[in-house]
Amino acid sequence: MLLVFCRRIDIIQMILGCGTLQRYAGVMKHQGTLRKPGVELRQTLATNIRLLRLRLGVSQEELADMCSLHRTYVGAIERAERNVTLSTLEVFSKALGVPVPDLLNPRAQRHDQKK
């Protein structure tokens, strides 16, 4: 049996051709960096979740149980330390009884603070 070891880039070059390889290399370069939402968006989400949770009168642990999430994860989200997926936003919106856009809307914070 003959084993041939090639670098991934060599195999891609053989398959795709040189011009496509340059485009592929550009894509690969950007895959190494993770994009994060801005601090303002994370802070808006954190504030809205905390205000809505407090309005319902539940603890972080109770909210975590309602969402099938870990208590420390909910705390990290409320401190704007973690990014969330769309499915997690959906879980929070159902548990808190608000549409997903309300969780990301800065105006929702001011509205809840007046109550």
N, C-alpha and C positions, 0 to 999 in steps of 0.2 A: 504494500500500500504506500502510495506517495502522498506525503502531507506537504502542503504549500501554505506558508504563512505570509500573509500580505497585510499591510496596514489598511485600515478602512478607507482612507483617502485614495489609495492606489486602486482599490476595487471600484470605488465610485467613479474614478477617472476613466477606468477601462469601460465601464458600463455607459456612462453619460457623455463622455467626451470632454474636452478641455474647457470650452466656453461655459458649459453647464456647471462644471466643477467650480469655477470662480464664483458663480451665483450661489452654489451650495455652500461654499466656504463662508460666504458673507452671512448666510442664514445661520450656520453653525456658530459663528462668532457671537451672534446676538443671543443664541440660546443659552449661553453660559451666564448671562446676566438676568436676574429676575426683576421684573417690574413690580413696583409696589404703588398702591394708591397713595395720594398725597396725605399728609398728616391731617389736613383739614377734614377730608372725607372720613378718615378713621375716627377723628375726634367727634364729628357730627354723629356718626353711627353709635359711638360709645355713649355719648350724652343721651341720645334718643332712647337707646335700650335701657339705660339706667333710669331715666325719668319714667318711662312706661312701666318698667318693673316695679318701681316704687309706687306708682299710681295704682298698680294691681295689689300692692301690699305683699309681695313675695320676695323671698331672699334670693341671692344668687344661686344657692344650692337648689332651691325649689324650681327656679327658672331652668336651671340645667337639667333637672329631672323631667320637666315638662317638654324639653327639647331633645332629650336623650343625648345630652352633651356632658362633658366633665365640668365640675364646678370651677376648677382653676382656669379652664378655657373661657368660660363666661366672664370670669373676673378679668382675664387678660384682654378680652374684647372690650369690656367696660373701661379699661385703662388705656384703650387705643394702642395696645401693644401687638395685636394680632390682626391679620387680614382674614376675611371670611369669604367663603365660596358663595355662589348664588344659591345653592341648595341650603346652606346654613342661614342665609338671609330669609329664605322662604320659611324655614322652621321657626325662626324668631318671629316673623310676622304672624304666623298662625298662633303661636303661643301667646303673643302679646295682643292679638286681635286687631292688628292694623295692616294696611297694605304695605308691600315692600317699599314703594317709593317714600312712604312716610318715615321709614327708618333712615333714609338717606337725605331727607329734606331738612336743611337748617332752620327753616321757618317753623317746623313742627316743634322744635325746642322751645321757641318763644311762646307758642300757643299753649304748650303744656305747662310752662312756668307760670302763666297767668292764672291757671286753675287752682 
